[in-house]
Amino acid sequence: MQEIRNIIPSHCFDRKTAVSLQYLVRDLAMAAVLCAAATRIEGCFDVLAEQGAQAPHAQLLALEVGRWFAWLLYWWFQGLTFTGLWVIGHECGHGAFSPNRTLGHTIGFIVHSFLWTPYFSWAISHHRHHANHNSMERDEVYVPKTRSDLGIPSREQHKIEWHEYFEDTPVYTLFTLLRQQLLAFPAYLLFNVSGQKSYPWPTCHFDPNAVLFNESQRYLVILSNIGLLVAGCCVKLACDAWGGVTVLKFYGVPWLMVTHWFIMITYLHHTDPAVPHYRDKTWNYQRGASSTVDRDFLGWQGRFFLHGVGHFHVIHHFFPQMPHYHAEEATKYLKAFLGEHYHYSDQPVFQALWYNYNACQFVEDDGEVIFYRNKKGEVAVPGVQCS
């Protein structure tokens, strides 16, 4: 690791509190501006509807389409803005926000609680994910199912009817994909879905006595739960003041978008036919850290709103304390060092999501370096290029 660190300019590891605070203030200001703009949507379209009360039905219908299109624009950009705030909270958990850990933890705790993430509880398991990335025995999340997990016999025993194990109709696949995008993160926090299979069921991020935490960390779990309780009380007060529908429009739907973007980003980072998983005899930190994919995630919107979290993830796994504003420069040096072991994809991310969701079904029970197999039990055609 020291050899890799030495090829990256030392200033890329500088954590500048003032710069991090600028990004935080910028995101908060954008969220406030978007919220203020959204308060005018209903009023503007109501006025237009009154003025055109005698207009043809087609014109009134167009007004309603315009009304909901305006809300869709708000949900898209506010969802991205909230996700950018979530990314800043994530940096706080890694200590990348500031050398002042108290300041970083305070900001991260507030931001993540606002976005329904148990800050300390999740940060603890997330650190373990970084320390054991793509280890079949020790990684914390996106641990592949094995052939035996799914009850699939070996090819040598008899011919396998793959449709009996994998529903392959596009409608059903779309349904399960949407379920993943909206529910996977809460399911992971509550029930360890997609987490380390060696943990007892249910392993829950809200339980101070869960196997995820040691005794010295239990008070942090309780503190994280209190943060979510306060957030829930604030939402209740907001519903009482402005109504549940209004809170859903201004806050609830953007939060669902955060869940979607967070799952989509992390799934595509860690789930790809070209990326190996390792068992104990072959795993090491460097192999695990390089086994993720940098993606051109939403182009300029991903760089601006999401702070490049989708674009520069490989460097983040090598050096999680590096601030996001140094990641692009550092990636150039890391890419040159890794050569063919650096994974990058410019495949459109929604296309990649659909492809990988179908191509990455399970891994074999044996072997030290293993790759995903698809719904026909084949090692899928790689979805990324090594460059």
C-alpha positions as CSV (number, residue, x, y, z in Angstrom):
1,M,0.0,0.0,0.0
2,Q,2.8,2.4,0.7
3,E,4.1,1.9,-2.8
4,I,0.7,2.9,-4.2
5,R,0.4,5.8,-1.8
6,N,3.8,7.1,-2.9
7,I,2.8,7.5,-6.6
8,I,0.0,9.9,-5.7
9,P,0.8,13.5,-5.0
10,S,0.8,14.2,-1.2
11,H,-1.6,17.1,-1.5
12,C,-4.3,14.7,-2.7
13,F,-4.5,13.5,0.9
14,D,-5.0,17.0,2.4
15,R,-8.4,17.3,4.1
16,K,-9.4,21.0,4.0
17,T,-12.2,21.9,6.4
18,A,-13.0,25.2,4.6
19,V,-13.4,23.4,1.2
20,S,-15.6,20.7,2.6
21,L,-17.8,23.3,4.3
22,Q,-18.1,25.1,1.0
23,Y,-19.5,22.0,-0.6
24,L,-21.9,21.4,2.3
25,V,-23.2,25.0,2.2
26,R,-23.6,24.8,-1.6
27,D,-25.7,21.7,-1.3
28,L,-27.8,23.0,1.5
29,A,-28.4,26.3,-0.5
30,M,-29.4,24.3,-3.6
31,A,-31.8,22.2,-1.6
32,A,-33.3,25.4,-0.1
33,V,-33.6,27.1,-3.5
34,L,-35.2,24.0,-5.1
35,C,-37.7,23.8,-2.1
36,A,-38.6,27.5,-2.5
37,A,-39.1,27.1,-6.2
38,A,-41.3,24.0,-5.6
39,T,-43.6,26.1,-3.3
40,R,-44.7,28.0,-6.4
41,I,-45.6,25.0,-8.6
42,E,-49.2,24.6,-7.3
43,G,-49.9,28.3,-7.2
44,C,-48.7,29.0,-10.7
45,F,-50.6,26.2,-12.3
46,D,-53.7,26.9,-10.3
47,V,-53.7,30.5,-11.7
48,L,-53.2,29.2,-15.2
49,A,-56.0,26.8,-14.7
50,E,-58.4,29.5,-13.5
51,Q,-57.4,31.8,-16.4
52,G,-58.1,29.0,-18.9
53,A,-61.2,27.6,-17.1
54,Q,-63.2,27.8,-20.4
55,A,-60.3,26.4,-22.5
56,P,-60.6,23.2,-24.4
57,H,-60.2,20.0,-22.5
58,A,-56.9,19.3,-24.3
59,Q,-55.4,22.6,-23.0
60,L,-56.5,21.8,-19.4
61,L,-55.0,18.4,-19.7
62,A,-51.7,19.9,-21.0
63,L,-51.7,22.1,-17.9
64,E,-52.0,19.1,-15.6
65,V,-49.2,17.4,-17.5
66,G,-47.1,20.5,-17.0
67,R,-47.9,20.6,-13.3
68,W,-46.7,17.0,-12.8
69,F,-43.7,17.5,-15.1
70,A,-42.6,20.4,-12.8
71,W,-42.9,18.1,-9.8
72,L,-40.8,15.5,-11.6
73,L,-38.1,18.0,-12.3
74,Y,-38.1,19.0,-8.6
75,W,-37.9,15.4,-7.5
76,W,-35.1,14.6,-9.9
77,F,-32.9,17.5,-8.9
78,Q,-33.8,17.6,-5.2
79,G,-33.2,13.8,-5.1
80,L,-29.7,14.4,-6.6
81,T,-29.1,17.2,-4.2
82,F,-30.1,15.2,-1.2
83,T,-27.9,12.4,-2.4
84,G,-25.0,14.8,-2.6
85,L,-25.6,15.7,1.0
86,W,-25.7,12.0,1.8
87,V,-22.3,11.6,0.1
88,I,-20.9,14.4,2.3
89,G,-22.2,12.5,5.4
90,H,-20.5,9.4,4.1
91,E,-17.2,11.4,3.8
92,C,-17.7,12.5,7.4
93,G,-17.9,8.9,8.5
94,H,-14.6,8.1,6.8
95,G,-12.9,11.2,8.4
96,A,-12.4,12.7,4.9
97,F,-14.5,15.8,5.6
98,S,-12.0,17.4,8.0
99,P,-9.0,16.6,10.3
100,N,-11.4,17.7,13.1
101,R,-13.2,14.4,13.7
102,T,-15.6,15.9,16.2
103,L,-16.8,18.5,13.5
104,G,-17.0,15.8,10.9
105,H,-19.0,13.4,13.1
106,T,-21.3,16.2,14.1
107,I,-22.1,17.2,10.6
108,G,-22.4,13.6,9.4
109,F,-24.7,12.6,12.2
110,I,-27.1,15.5,11.4
111,V,-27.0,15.0,7.7
112,H,-27.4,11.3,7.7
113,S,-30.2,11.4,10.4
114,F,-32.1,13.9,8.2
115,L,-31.8,11.3,5.4
116,W,-32.8,8.3,7.5
117,T,-29.4,6.7,7.8
118,P,-28.1,5.6,11.2
119,Y,-24.9,7.5,11.0
120,F,-22.5,5.7,13.4
121,S,-24.1,2.3,13.1
122,W,-23.8,2.3,9.3
123,A,-20.3,3.9,9.4
124,I,-19.1,1.0,11.6
125,S,-20.2,-1.7,9.2
126,H,-19.1,0.4,6.2
127,H,-15.6,0.6,7.6
128,R,-15.5,-3.2,7.9
129,H,-16.7,-3.4,4.3
130,H,-13.7,-1.3,3.2
131,A,-11.3,-3.4,5.2
132,N,-12.6,-6.7,3.7
133,H,-13.9,-5.6,0.2
134,N,-14.9,-8.5,-2.1
135,S,-13.9,-11.1,0.5
136,M,-16.5,-13.9,0.4
137,E,-15.9,-14.7,4.1
138,R,-15.7,-11.2,5.6
139,D,-17.2,-8.5,3.4
140,E,-20.2,-6.7,4.8
141,V,-22.5,-6.1,1.8
142,Y,-23.1,-7.2,-1.8
143,V,-21.9,-10.6,-0.9
144,P,-22.8,-12.9,-3.8
145,K,-25.1,-15.8,-3.4
146,T,-23.5,-19.2,-4.1
147,R,-24.7,-22.1,-6.1
148,S,-25.6,-24.0,-2.9
149,D,-27.3,-20.9,-1.5
150,L,-29.8,-21.1,-4.3
151,G,-30.0,-24.9,-4.2
152,I,-28.7,-25.4,-7.7
153,P,-27.0,-28.8,-8.3
154,S,-23.7,-29.1,-10.0
155,R,-23.7,-29.7,-13.8
156,E,-22.1,-33.0,-13.3
157,Q,-25.2,-34.4,-11.5
158,H,-27.8,-33.8,-14.2
159,K,-29.1,-31.4,-16.7
160,I,-30.3,-28.2,-15.0
161,E,-33.5,-26.5,-15.9
162,W,-32.4,-22.9,-15.2
163,H,-35.9,-21.4,-15.5
164,E,-36.8,-23.3,-12.4
165,Y,-34.3,-21.2,-10.4
166,F,-34.5,-17.9,-12.2
167,E,-37.6,-16.2,-13.4
168,D,-36.6,-14.7,-16.8
169,T,-39.7,-12.7,-17.9
170,P,-38.7,-9.0,-18.3
171,V,-41.8,-7.9,-16.3
172,Y,-40.9,-9.9,-13.3
173,T,-37.2,-8.9,-13.6
174,L,-38.3,-5.2,-13.7
175,F,-40.5,-5.6,-10.7
176,T,-37.6,-7.2,-8.6
177,L,-35.2,-4.5,-9.8
178,L,-37.5,-1.7,-8.8
179,R,-38.0,-3.5,-5.4
180,Q,-34.2,-3.5,-5.0
181,Q,-33.9,0.1,-5.9
182,L,-36.5,1.3,-3.4
183,L,-36.2,-1.2,-0.5
184,A,-32.7,-2.7,-0.6
185,F,-31.1,-0.2,1.8
186,P,-33.8,-0.4,4.5
187,A,-33.7,-4.2,4.1
188,Y,-30.0,-4.2,4.6
189,L,-30.2,-2.0,7.7
190,L,-33.1,-4.0,9.2
191,F,-32.3,-7.6,8.2
192,N,-28.8,-7.7,6.7
193,V,-30.2,-8.5,3.2
194,S,-27.2,-8.9,0.8
195,G,-24.9,-8.8,3.8
196,Q,-22.4,-11.3,5.3
197,K,-24.2,-14.6,5.3
198,S,-22.2,-15.9,8.3
199,Y,-24.1,-13.5,10.6
200,P,-27.1,-14.8,12.5
201,W,-30.6,-13.7,11.4
202,P,-31.8,-11.1,11.9
203,T,-28.7,-8.9,12.1
204,C,-29.9,-5.4,12.5
205,H,-28.1,-2.0,12.4
206,F,-30.5,-0.7,15.0
207,D,-29.7,-3.4,17.6
208,P,-26.8,-2.3,19.9
209,N,-26.2,-6.0,20.7
210,A,-25.9,-7.1,17.1
211,V,-22.9,-9.0,16.0
212,L,-21.9,-6.0,13.9
213,F,-20.8,-4.0,17.0
214,N,-18.5,-4.5,19.9
215,E,-19.3,-3.4,23.4
216,S,-17.5,-0.1,23.1
217,Q,-19.6,0.8,20.1
218,R,-23.0,0.1,21.5
219,Y,-23.6,3.7,22.8
220,L,-23.0,4.9,19.2
221,V,-25.8,2.7,17.9
222,I,-28.1,4.1,20.5
223,L,-27.1,7.6,19.6
224,S,-27.7,6.8,15.9
225,N,-31.2,5.5,16.8
226,I,-31.9,8.7,18.8
227,G,-30.9,10.8,15.7
228,L,-33.5,8.9,13.6
229,L,-36.1,9.3,16.4
230,V,-35.6,13.1,16.3
231,A,-35.8,13.0,12.5
232,G,-39.1,11.1,12.8
233,C,-40.5,13.7,15.3
234,C,-39.5,16.5,12.9
235,V,-41.4,14.8,10.0
236,K,-44.4,14.3,12.3
237,L,-44.4,18.0,13.2
238,A,-44.1,18.9,9.5
239,C,-47.0,16.7,8.6
240,D,-49.1,18.3,11.4
241,A,-48.2,21.8,10.1
242,W,-48.4,21.3,6.3
243,G,-50.1,18.0,5.8
244,G,-48.7,14.5,4.9
245,V,-49.1,15.0,1.1
246,T,-47.1,18.2,1.1
247,V,-44.3,16.6,3.2
248,L,-44.4,13.6,0.8
249,K,-43.9,15.8,-2.2
250,F,-41.2,18.1,-0.8
251,Y,-39.3,15.5,1.3
252,G,-40.6,12.0,1.0
253,V,-40.1,11.5,-2.8
254,P,-36.7,13.1,-2.8
255,W,-35.7,10.8,0.0
256,L,-36.9,7.8,-2.1
257,M,-34.6,9.1,-4.8
258,V,-31.7,9.1,-2.4
259,T,-32.4,5.5,-1.7
260,H,-32.6,4.7,-5.4
261,W,-29.4,6.6,-6.3
262,F,-27.4,5.2,-3.4
263,I,-28.3,1.6,-4.2
264,M,-27.7,2.1,-7.9
265,I,-24.3,3.7,-7.4
266,T,-23.1,1.1,-4.9
267,Y,-24.6,-1.9,-6.7
268,L,-22.9,-0.9,-10.0
269,H,-19.6,-0.3,-8.1
270,H,-19.6,-3.8,-6.6
271,T,-21.6,-6.0,-8.9
272,D,-20.2,-6.7,-12.3
273,P,-19.4,-9.8,-14.3
274,A,-15.8,-8.6,-14.8
275,V,-15.1,-8.0,-11.2
276,P,-13.8,-10.9,-9.1
277,H,-14.5,-12.0,-5.6
278,Y,-11.9,-13.8,-3.5
279,R,-11.8,-16.4,-0.9
280,D,-9.4,-16.3,2.1
281,K,-6.4,-17.9,0.5
282,T,-6.2,-15.4,-2.4
283,W,-7.7,-12.2,-0.9
284,N,-5.7,-9.2,0.2
285,Y,-6.5,-5.6,0.7
286,Q,-5.0,-4.4,-2.6
287,R,-6.9,-7.0,-4.6
288,G,-10.2,-6.2,-2.9
289,A,-9.7,-2.4,-3.3
290,S,-9.1,-2.8,-7.0
291,S,-12.2,-5.0,-7.5
292,T,-14.7,-2.2,-8.1
293,V,-15.7,-0.1,-11.1
294,D,-15.4,3.6,-11.9
295,R,-18.4,4.7,-14.0
296,D,-19.4,7.7,-16.0
297,F,-22.4,8.1,-13.7
298,L,-24.9,10.6,-15.1
299,G,-22.2,12.6,-16.7
300,W,-22.0,16.2,-15.5
301,Q,-24.9,15.7,-13.1
302,G,-23.0,12.9,-11.3
303,R,-19.9,15.0,-11.0
304,F,-21.7,18.1,-9.8
305,F,-24.5,16.9,-7.6
306,L,-23.0,13.6,-6.5
307,H,-19.5,14.9,-6.0
308,G,-18.1,12.3,-8.5
309,V,-18.8,9.5,-6.1
310,G,-19.7,7.2,-9.1
311,H,-16.9,8.4,-11.2
312,F,-14.0,7.8,-8.8
313,H,-14.7,4.9,-6.6
314,V,-11.6,2.8,-7.0
315,I,-9.4,5.4,-5.4
316,H,-11.9,5.7,-2.6
317,H,-11.5,2.0,-1.8
318,F,-7.7,2.4,-1.7
319,F,-7.8,5.6,0.4
320,P,-11.2,6.2,2.0
321,Q,-9.9,9.2,3.9
322,M,-9.2,11.1,0.7
323,P,-11.6,14.0,0.1
324,H,-13.8,13.7,-3.0
325,Y,-12.3,16.9,-4.5
326,H,-8.9,15.2,-4.9
327,A,-10.3,12.0,-6.3
328,E,-10.1,12.8,-10.0
329,E,-6.5,13.9,-9.9
330,A,-5.5,10.9,-7.7
331,T,-7.3,8.5,-10.0
332,K,-5.0,9.4,-12.9
333,Y,-2.0,8.2,-11.0
334,L,-3.7,5.1,-9.6
335,K,-5.0,4.1,-13.1
336,A,-1.5,4.3,-14.5
337,F,-0.2,2.2,-11.7
338,L,-2.9,-0.5,-11.8
339,G,-2.9,-0.8,-15.6
340,E,-5.2,-3.6,-16.7
341,H,-6.4,-4.2,-13.2
342,Y,-8.2,-0.8,-13.2
343,H,-11.9,-1.2,-14.1
344,Y,-13.8,1.6,-15.8
345,S,-17.1,1.7,-17.7
346,D,-18.7,4.4,-19.9
347,Q,-21.7,2.2,-20.4
348,P,-24.9,4.2,-19.7
349,V,-25.7,3.5,-16.1
350,F,-29.4,2.5,-16.5
351,Q,-28.3,0.1,-19.3
352,A,-25.5,-1.3,-17.1
353,L,-28.0,-1.7,-14.2
354,W,-30.3,-3.8,-16.3
355,Y,-27.5,-5.9,-17.8
356,N,-25.7,-6.5,-14.5
357,Y,-28.9,-7.3,-12.7
358,N,-29.5,-10.1,-15.2
359,A,-25.9,-11.2,-15.6
360,C,-24.8,-11.4,-12.0
361,Q,-26.8,-14.2,-10.3
362,F,-24.5,-16.4,-8.3
363,V,-20.9,-17.6,-7.9
364,E,-19.5,-21.1,-7.5
365,D,-19.1,-22.8,-4.2
366,D,-15.5,-23.7,-4.9
367,G,-12.5,-21.8,-6.4
368,E,-10.4,-19.0,-4.9
369,V,-10.9,-16.3,-7.5
370,I,-14.6,-16.4,-8.6
371,F,-16.8,-14.5,-11.0
372,Y,-20.5,-14.1,-11.3
373,R,-22.6,-16.5,-13.4
374,N,-25.8,-15.5,-15.2
375,K,-29.3,-17.1,-15.4
376,K,-28.0,-19.9,-17.6
377,G,-25.0,-20.7,-15.3
378,E,-22.5,-19.2,-17.7
379,V,-19.7,-16.8,-16.8
380,A,-21.2,-13.7,-18.3
381,V,-19.6,-11.5,-20.9
382,P,-17.8,-8.8,-19.0
383,G,-19.8,-5.6,-18.8
384,V,-16.7,-3.4,-18.3
385,Q,-13.4,-2.9,-20.1
386,C,-10.1,-3.1,-18.2
387,S,-8.0,-0.2,-19.3
